[in-house]
Amino acid sequence: MKNEKLSEVVKTVCLMARYGIQKRYPSGDTEANDMIERVALLEDKLVPILADLEAVAN
């Protein structure tokens, strides 16, 4: 495995989660929109924290 940054892994996982939600649920589905919003919130909170930790570690 490459020496990937955890923040980049989280971004990729969130992107994949959004893609999976969009493929599984029809466009405009309220449940899908809620799930996508939660994934975005998770990404918005985690990525900056992880990036800060990575900066300190380097």
Secondary structure, 3 states (H helix, E strand, C coil): CCCCCHHHHHHHHHHHHHHHHHHHCCCCCHHHHHHHHHHHHHHHHHHHHHHHHHHHHC
